[in-house]
Amino acid sequence: MTAIHCQIRGRDVSRETFERLRRYEDLLRKWTSRINLIGRSTITEIQERHIRDSIQVFDSVPDATGNWVDLGSGAGLPGMIVAILAVDERPDLKVTLVEADLRKSAFLATVARELGLDLRIEAQRIENIAPLGADVLSARALAPLPKLLEFAQRHMAPDGVAVFPKGARWQEELRQALEKWRFSYQNQPSVTEPDATILKIGGISRV
């Protein structure tokens, strides 16, 4: 049987994945009317501003295996999108979402249940969780890069990779981080924002 594919903002996905993304978007709109999941001004741009932005994080690690940990998941960006895509594209990938806000973690649990996603939700502060040994560690709009590296050192496996979407000031954050940390990095231009990038970081240690 030939697989039926759909597109979301120019990216091929299976029909099942497309449906899960659509249902996620519906739940995000519904819950944002009650709690602050995303900026109200971006509700009309969910697919491009949030979902496509998260898809490119998933695509930036094409060989991802093992444990993918998303810190400060909030509305599930990018972690919930990673989990949705992984169902069909990387079924062996294990996804953990870390979100201390109980209302937001309740939203994540609701999405996971309604979409039939097998993932783990940690409703605790990042600093308080035992090291998670992430093979891939992501965080979007959570903290400046120096702080993210502190989280990464705690929760990333020794040979893991951190994937951090960063905005127009990413080079300034990079300079600040290099004052206190040693690491290797690659930057991949964002497909959704002209001045933004995705930083892929490994080999993290303190100066």
Buried (B, 14 or more C-beta within 10 A) or exposed (E): EEEEEBEBEEBEBBEBBBBBBBBBBEBBBEBBEEEEBBEEEEBEBBBBBBBBBBBBBBBBBEEBEBBBBBBBBBBBBBBBBBBBBBBBBBEEBBBBBBBBBEEBBBBBBEBBEEBEBEBBBBBEEBEEBEEBBBBBBBBBEBBEBBBBBBBBBBBBBEEBBBBBBBEEEBEEBBEBBBEEBEBEBEBBEBBBBEEBBBBBBBEBEEE
